Amino acid sequence: MGWMRRGVYAAALPAEPLDIKDAAKPSVEHIERVDIPAPPSAPPTKRKGARRRTPVTEEELAIAAGGREPVDPDDLPFIPPESISKHDNLKDGLWIVVEDRVYDCTNFLDLHPGGPEVFHQFAGKQCTWQFWKWHSRKHLEPWEESLLIGYTYPVPPNPYPEPKRWIRTGSL
């Protein structure tokens, strides 16, 4: 018999229990092939956001800015934390906080490769560890000038605790 690609082979157990003395000598009386159907493959999900684009076009930057003039990163306006929490919907705007910087992502929703859903979870909140989990500085740099609107202090708390990172210790 050759190798099989799919299927589970189950050994039939003997009718009577094995004696402990005979346990050292395993025996199988019958081997049977049991077919297990493959799970149906899920249809590909349609992404609502745009796919990753490189480089970012001037038109996309203008859309993301929403007609706002860029702010000077060295002289950012202060935005109180109470004001940030009010910007958690499309009507008032979707603002997020990464580190201590405030970004207006209202017009960026459809340009985000991950789709607009992620912004609704973090609108008006701090999302530093979630942002850096999925992005690097190179992802932020092209968009920062268009999205950055100010800084805040104290930074509002993140509503979701950061998971612990597991570090294996000991010998390999």
Secondary structure as the mmCIF struct_conf table of DSSP 4:
data_model
#
loop_
_struct_conf.conf_type_id
_struct_conf.id
_struct_conf.beg_label_comp_id
_struct_conf.beg_label_asym_id
_struct_conf.beg_label_seq_id
_struct_conf.end_label_comp_id
_struct_conf.end_label_asym_id
_struct_conf.end_label_seq_id
BEND BEND1 ARG A 5 ARG A 6
STRN STRN1 VAL A 8 ALA A 11
HELX_LH_PP_P HELX_LH_PP_P1 ALA A 12 PRO A 14
BEND BEND2 ALA A 15 GLU A 16
HELX_LH_PP_P HELX_LH_PP_P2 PRO A 17 ASP A 19
HELX_RH_3T_P HELX_RH_3T_P1 ILE A 20 ALA A 24
BEND BEND3 LYS A 25 LYS A 25
BEND BEND4 GLU A 29 GLU A 29
STRN STRN2 ILE A 31 VAL A 34
HELX_LH_PP_P HELX_LH_PP_P3 PRO A 37 ARG A 47
BEND BEND5 LYS A 48 GLY A 49
HELX_LH_PP_P HELX_LH_PP_P4 ALA A 50 ARG A 52
BEND BEND6 THR A 54 PRO A 55
HELX_LH_PP_P HELX_LH_PP_P5 VAL A 56 THR A 57
HELX_RH_AL_P HELX_RH_AL_P1 GLU A 58 ALA A 65
TURN_TY1_P TURN_TY1_P1 GLY A 66 GLY A 67
HELX_LH_PP_P HELX_LH_PP_P6 ARG A 68 ASP A 72
TURN_TY1_P TURN_TY1_P2 PRO A 73 ASP A 74
BEND BEND7 ASP A 75 ASP A 75
HELX_LH_PP_P HELX_LH_PP_P7 LEU A 76 PRO A 77
STRN STRN3 PHE A 78 PHE A 78
HELX_RH_AL_P HELX_RH_AL_P2 PRO A 81 SER A 85
TURN_TY1_P TURN_TY1_P3 LYS A 86 LYS A 86
STRN STRN4 ASP A 88 ASN A 89
TURN_TY1_P TURN_TY1_P4 LEU A 90 ASP A 92
STRN STRN5 GLY A 93 VAL A 98
TURN_TY1_P TURN_TY1_P5 GLU A 99 ASP A 100
STRN STRN6 ARG A 101 ASP A 104
HELX_RH_3T_P HELX_RH_3T_P2 THR A 106 LEU A 111
TURN_TY1_P TURN_TY1_P6 PRO A 113 GLY A 114
TURN_TY1_P TURN_TY1_P7 PRO A 116 PRO A 116
HELX_RH_AL_P HELX_RH_AL_P3 GLU A 117 PHE A 122
TURN_TY1_P TURN_TY1_P8 ALA A 123 GLY A 124
STRN STRN7 LYS A 125 GLN A 126
HELX_RH_AL_P HELX_RH_AL_P4 THR A 128 TRP A 134
HELX_RH_AL_P HELX_RH_AL_P5 ARG A 137 LEU A 147
STRN STRN8 LEU A 148 TYR A 151
BEND BEND8 TYR A 153 PRO A 154
HELX_LH_PP_P HELX_LH_PP_P8 VAL A 155 ASN A 158
BEND BEND9 PRO A 159 TYR A 160
HELX_LH_PP_P HELX_LH_PP_P9 PRO A 161 TRP A 166
BEND BEND10 GLY A 170 GLY A 170
#
